Structures are given as structure tokens and as C-alpha cells.
Amino acid sequence: MSNSVTMPNDGQVILKKQDDLVNGFMASESKKIQMLSLIVLLLMVSLIVDVSIGPGNFSLGTVLEVLMNRESHGIKLEVIIWDYRLPVAVTAVLVGAMLGVAGALMQTLLNNPLAEPFTLGVSSAASFGAALAIVSGVGFAANVGSLLVTLNAFIFALGTCGVLLLLMRLKGVGTQTIILFGIAIFFAFNALLAIMQYGASETQLQRIVFWMLGSLNRASWAQISWGAILLTIVLPFCMMRTWQLTALRLGEESALSMGVDIPRLRIEILICISLLAATAVAFVGTIGFVGLVGPHIARLLVGENQRYFVPLAALLGALMLSVTSIVSKAITPGIIYPIGIITALIGVPVFLTIILRHSKEQAL
């Protein structure tokens, strides 16, 4: 008799627990979607503010009218807004998204929160490639004219990622070895870059420094088109593999038990990282810490679920560089500071915080 009374109650308890789990999961998913929506809204606001700030002191209303109707305020404002300010603002968003995704994927692949294109020497390699073209005119492609510097930076960055890819395929090479190798690349190319600077003329030295500090002033609609196409291809490709990346975060043994082809996944993702990082650096020069800070904040907000982590890292990277673009123009009226300086000032404290936090976790 007692069993006939308790069994239904046990069943009800189990069903209630299942309902609570489902409701909790749905609430968590809803919060993550709301977070993504909020960042998208902030990014749109930041983009508009970025376009509205600059020499000329045009009102926000005037800028919005020109954005909606190019010819509403004459040819002068059309050129200023559409041919200069808007390409710069959109480039900041695209490059920030590229660096955010590249950093997020690199951290996931190497299982290290300190991994990103800047800290693994990709940006240093690109800077050396640009300096080589500026000082000596040496490049891997002929008859490309003014594109030589950009193309050289792209090839050196892509080549560095290729070396990291080959190293990753060697047996017995762990993620810590790859990170140490990336740091060695960073210092090696910095030394080569110093040699190039030492032998450069005053004009060439100014161009090299301008490249190393990072700038959005080279932005153009042609670059934006190529960047948008690349991001449109790479991001969906990576999103299709988010469950595999999430499984990899649980450990290689867990990922293998779930049927994940880890060597193939690493190759595919590192190729994506290479394309994103090399293109971003080729467009705007050396921009550090965006690929570190964006993913770090995204991880704090949504955890390790790559289905939300990767797109949120892209949005936060875009938002960070967009806000940086605004700050670079707002510090001193009439002067536009290199964005690489500002991202470094923001990124270094976060970088140190991550190191201390990572050290405490390992100690525990």
C-alpha cells in the first residue's frame, strides 16, 4: 500500500526536476540571446557616433540625413561622410570582428586564454613584411604598385600561421609548445623589424611607425568589400563547427569519444584564423589585444558554449574597435591618434588580469 502511494509522488518529483531543468536551460538561452541583441544595438549606436565625430563639427541630425540621403546636404558632406568617415567606421567594425573571432578560435583551439594573433607573433610578422616592402621594396608579388605593403603584410602573417599549423601537426607537440613558439616568433620578427627601422630613411621610418601603431586611415570601400566577403564565408563555416569546438573545450578525450576528428578540426580552424588575422593586419596594421579582450569578456558573459561565445566575441571585438575609433578622434579635437596605442592601453591591464587569474586557477 505504501509503495502505491510513494511511487506517483516520486514520479511527480522527477517530472518537476525535469521541468525545472528545461525551464532553467530555456532561461539561460534567452539571456544569452538578449545579450547578443544588446551588443548588436550598442554596436549600431557606436557606428553612428563614430561617423558623426570628426573635423567639421556636423550635427548628428545632419549626419543621419546624409546617411539616409547622400545628396541631401550637397557634394561636400557627401564626400566627407560617405567617402571618408563611413569607410573608417565600417572598417573598424569589420576588423574588430575579424580579430575577435580569430582570438576566440585561437583560445579555444590552444586551450589558453592568452592566445591571440598579437601574442603569437602573427602581427609582428605582418609588420615586418610591411617594413620590408617600405624600406627595400622587396615583396612576394610583382607589379602590384601601392598594394605591395598590404600584400607583403598579408603574406607574412599568413605564412606565420602556416608555420604554427605545421607545428601543430607534429606528434608530441602540445598547445603550450605552440604558444612558446609563437612568443619566439614575436620576438624574432620584432628584432628583424628593429633592424629594418635602423636602416630606414626618415620618411620610411615614419611609414613603418605609422603601420606598427595601427591606423584606420587606409580604409576604403574595396577593402570593406573583401573583408565582408571573407567574414561572411569564415564565420558561418566556424559556426557549423561550434559543437565540435565546445566538445574540444571539455578535453581531447571527451571530444574523441563524441566522434570529433580533432586533427582535421584544428587544421580547418587554424586556416580560418590565418585568413582573418592576416587580412585584419593587412588592412589596418598592428592592432593588439582586441583578439584577447573581446573573447575574454565574451567568456565571462556566456561561458564556453561556442554557439554563443564565437559570435559574441566577434560583436565585442567590433564594438571595442569602434569605440576605440571614437576615442582616437575625441581625445584631442583635430588630431586622430593611432588606434593601436589606445587598444594597448586598454588591453595591457586586461592581459595582466588574465595572467593573474590563470595563475590562481592553476595553483588551485
C-alpha positions in Angstrom: 0.0 0.0 0.0 2.8 2.4 0.9 4.6 1.7 -2.3 1.5 2.5 -4.4 1.4 5.9 -2.6 5.0 6.9 -2.9 5.6 5.9 -6.5 3.4 8.5 -8.1 5.0 11.1 -5.7 8.5 10.0 -6.8 7.3 10.3 -10.4 6.0 13.8 -9.9 9.3 14.8 -8.2 11.2 13.6 -11.2 9.0 15.4 -13.7 9.2 18.6 -11.6 13.0 18.3 -11.7 13.0 17.8 -15.4 10.7 20.8 -15.9 13.0 22.9 -13.7 16.0 21.8 -15.8 14.2 22.6 -19.0 13.0 26.0 -17.7 16.4 26.8 -16.4 18.0 25.9 -19.7 15.5 28.0 -21.7 16.0 31.0 -19.4 19.8 30.7 -19.8 19.4 30.5 -23.6 17.1 33.5 -23.6 19.6 35.6 -21.5 22.4 34.8 -24.0 20.2 35.8 -27.0 19.3 39.0 -25.2 23.0 39.7 -24.5 23.8 39.3 -28.2 20.9 41.6 -29.1 22.1 44.2 -26.6 25.7 44.2 -28.0 24.3 44.5 -31.6 22.3 47.5 -30.5 25.4 49.1 -28.8 27.4 48.4 -31.9 24.9 50.2 -34.1 24.9 53.2 -31.8 28.7 53.2 -31.7 28.9 53.0 -35.5 26.6 56.1 -35.9 28.5 58.0 -33.2 31.8 57.2 -34.9 30.5 58.5 -38.3 29.2 61.7 -36.6 32.6 62.6 -34.9 35.4 64.2 -36.8 36.6 67.5 -38.3 33.8 69.8 -39.3 31.6 69.5 -36.2 28.5 68.4 -38.1 25.4 67.7 -36.0 24.2 64.2 -35.5 20.9 65.0 -37.3 22.8 66.3 -40.3 25.0 63.2 -40.4 21.9 60.9 -40.2 20.2 62.8 -43.1 23.3 62.4 -45.3 23.5 58.7 -44.4 19.9 58.2 -45.5 20.1 60.5 -48.5 23.6 61.1 -49.8 22.7 64.3 -51.7 20.6 65.9 -49.0 23.3 68.4 -48.0 25.5 68.8 -51.1 28.5 67.2 -52.5 30.9 68.4 -49.7 29.1 66.5 -46.9 28.5 63.5 -49.2 32.3 63.1 -49.8 33.1 63.6 -46.1 30.5 61.2 -44.8 30.4 58.5 -47.5 34.0 58.6 -48.8 35.9 59.1 -45.6 34.0 58.8 -42.3 31.8 55.8 -43.1 34.5 53.6 -44.6 36.7 54.3 -41.5 33.8 53.4 -39.1 32.8 50.3 -41.0 36.4 49.1 -41.3 36.7 49.4 -37.5 33.7 47.1 -37.1 34.9 44.6 -39.7 38.4 44.4 -38.4 37.3 44.2 -34.8 35.0 41.3 -35.7 37.8 39.5 -37.5 40.2 39.9 -34.6 37.5 38.9 -32.1 36.7 35.7 -34.0 40.4 34.9 -34.6 41.2 35.4 -30.9 38.2 33.3 -29.7 39.0 30.4 -32.1 42.7 30.5 -31.2 42.0 30.4 -27.4 39.6 27.5 -27.9 42.0 25.6 -30.2 45.0 26.0 -27.9 43.0 25.9 -24.7 44.8 29.0 -23.4 43.1 32.4 -22.6 46.3 34.3 -23.5 46.4 33.1 -27.2 45.6 35.7 -29.9 47.2 36.8 -33.2 49.1 39.6 -31.5 50.7 37.5 -28.7 51.5 34.6 -31.1 53.6 36.8 -33.4 51.2 37.0 -36.4 51.0 40.8 -36.1 54.8 41.1 -35.7 55.3 39.1 -38.8 52.9 41.3 -40.8 54.6 44.4 -39.5 58.0 43.1 -40.7 56.5 42.2 -44.1 55.2 45.7 -44.4 58.5 47.2 -43.3 60.4 45.1 -45.8 58.2 46.5 -48.6 58.6 50.1 -47.4 62.3 50.1 -46.9 63.6 47.8 -49.7 60.6 47.3 -52.0 61.0 43.6 -51.7 57.8 41.5 -51.9 56.5 38.2 -53.0 54.4 39.6 -55.8 55.5 41.9 -58.7 53.7 44.7 -60.4 51.2 45.4 -57.6 52.2 49.0 -57.1 50.8 50.6 -53.9 49.4 47.3 -52.8 52.9 45.9 -52.2 53.0 46.9 -48.5 49.5 45.5 -47.8 50.2 42.3 -49.8 53.5 41.7 -48.1 51.9 42.1 -44.6 49.2 39.6 -45.6 51.7 37.0 -46.9 54.0 37.2 -43.9 51.0 36.9 -41.4 49.6 34.0 -43.4 53.0 32.3 -43.6 53.4 32.6 -39.8 50.0 31.0 -39.2 51.1 28.3 -41.7 54.2 27.6 -39.6 52.0 27.3 -36.5 49.8 24.9 -38.4 52.7 22.7 -39.4 54.0 22.7 -35.8 50.5 21.7 -34.6 50.5 18.6 -36.9 53.8 17.3 -35.4 53.4 14.4 -33.0 54.1 15.1 -29.4 53.7 18.9 -29.8 51.3 20.3 -27.2 49.5 23.6 -27.0 52.0 25.1 -24.6 54.8 24.4 -27.1 52.9 26.2 -29.8 52.3 29.2 -27.5 56.0 29.3 -26.6 56.9 29.0 -30.3 54.5 31.9 -31.1 56.2 34.1 -28.5 59.6 33.2 -30.0 58.2 34.3 -33.4 57.0 37.5 -31.8 60.5 38.4 -30.5 62.3 37.3 -33.7 60.2 39.4 -36.0 60.4 42.4 -33.6 64.2 42.1 -33.8 64.1 42.0 -37.6 61.8 44.9 -37.6 64.2 46.9 -35.4 66.9 46.2 -38.0 64.7 47.5 -40.8 64.0 50.6 -38.8 67.6 51.2 -38.1 68.4 51.2 -41.8 65.4 53.2 -42.9 65.3 56.8 -44.0 63.3 59.4 -42.1 60.3 59.1 -44.4 60.4 55.3 -44.5 60.7 55.3 -40.7 57.6 57.4 -40.3 55.7 55.0 -42.6 56.9 52.0 -40.6 55.9 53.5 -37.2 52.6 54.5 -38.7 52.0 50.9 -39.7 53.1 49.5 -36.3 50.8 51.8 -34.4 47.7 50.8 -36.4 45.5 53.1 -38.3 42.1 53.2 -39.9 43.0 56.0 -42.3 43.8 53.5 -45.1 40.1 52.4 -45.1 38.4 52.1 -48.5 35.2 50.5 -49.8 37.3 48.0 -51.8 38.8 46.8 -48.5 35.4 46.7 -46.9 34.1 44.5 -49.7 36.9 42.0 -49.4 36.7 41.9 -45.6 32.9 41.5 -45.6 33.1 38.6 -48.1 35.8 36.9 -46.0 33.8 37.3 -42.8 30.6 36.1 -44.5 32.4 32.9 -45.6 34.5 32.2 -42.5 32.0 32.9 -39.7 29.2 30.6 -40.9 31.9 27.9 -41.6 33.1 28.2 -38.0 29.5 28.3 -36.6 28.8 25.0 -38.2 31.6 23.5 -36.1 30.7 25.1 -32.8 29.5 21.9 -31.2 32.9 20.3 -32.0 34.7 23.3 -30.6 32.6 23.1 -27.4 33.4 19.3 -27.2 37.1 20.2 -27.5 36.9 22.6 -24.6 35.8 19.6 -22.5 39.1 17.9 -23.2 40.5 15.9 -26.1 39.4 12.6 -24.7 35.8 13.8 -24.4 35.9 15.2 -27.9 37.2 12.0 -29.3 34.5 10.0 -27.5 31.9 12.2 -29.2 33.3 11.5 -32.7 35.3 14.7 -33.2 38.1 14.5 -35.7 40.5 16.7 -33.7 43.4 16.9 -36.3 41.1 17.9 -39.1 39.2 20.4 -36.9 42.5 22.1 -35.8 43.6 22.4 -39.4 40.3 23.9 -40.6 40.0 26.3 -37.7 43.7 27.4 -37.9 43.2 28.2 -41.7 40.2 30.4 -40.7 42.3 32.1 -38.0 45.1 32.7 -40.5 42.8 34.3 -43.1 41.1 36.5 -40.5 44.2 37.6 -38.7 46.3 38.2 -41.9 43.5 40.2 -43.5 42.9 42.4 -40.5 46.6 43.2 -40.0 47.0 43.9 -43.8 44.1 46.3 -43.7 44.9 48.4 -40.6 48.4 47.5 -39.4 49.2 46.1 -36.0 46.3 46.2 -33.6 47.0 44.3 -30.3 44.7 42.9 -27.6 41.4 43.2 -29.4 41.6 39.4 -30.0 42.4 39.0 -26.3 39.9 41.3 -24.6 36.8 40.6 -26.7 36.9 36.8 -26.2 37.7 37.2 -22.5 34.7 39.4 -21.9 32.5 37.1 -24.1 33.6 34.1 -22.0 32.6 35.9 -18.8 29.2 36.7 -20.2 28.2 33.4 -21.9 30.7 30.8 -20.8 32.3 28.2 -23.1 29.3 27.3 -25.3 30.9 28.2 -28.7 27.5 28.7 -30.3 27.2 32.0 -28.4 30.9 32.5 -27.5 32.2 32.9 -31.1 29.5 35.4 -32.4 29.6 37.4 -29.1 33.5 37.6 -29.3 33.0 38.9 -32.9 30.5 41.6 -31.7 32.6 42.6 -28.7 35.7 42.9 -30.9 33.8 45.0 -33.3 32.4 47.2 -30.5 35.8 47.6 -28.9 37.5 48.8 -32.1 34.5 51.0 -32.9 34.7 52.7 -29.5 38.5 52.9 -29.9 37.9 54.8 -33.2 35.6 57.2 -31.4 38.1 57.8 -28.6 41.0 58.3 -31.1 39.2 61.3 -32.5 37.7 62.6 -29.3 40.8 62.9 -27.1 42.2 66.0 -28.9 39.9 67.8 -31.4 41.6 67.9 -34.8 44.0 65.1 -34.0 43.4 61.4 -34.8 45.5 59.1 -32.6 46.6 55.7 -33.9 44.1 53.1 -32.6 46.9 50.6 -31.7 48.0 52.9 -28.9 44.5 53.0 -27.4 43.9 49.3 -27.7 47.2 48.6 -26.0 46.3 51.0 -23.1 43.0 49.1 -22.7 44.4 45.6 -23.3 47.5 45.6 -21.1 45.6 45.8 -17.8 43.2 43.1 -19.0 46.1 41.0 -20.1 47.7 41.2 -16.7 44.4 40.4 -15.0 44.0 37.2 -17.2 47.5 36.1 -16.3 46.9 36.5 -12.6 43.6 34.8 -12.8 45.0 31.9 -14.8 47.9 31.5 -12.3 45.4 31.3 -9.4 43.3 28.7 -11.2 46.4 26.6 -11.9 47.5 27.0 -8.2 44.1 25.6 -7.1 
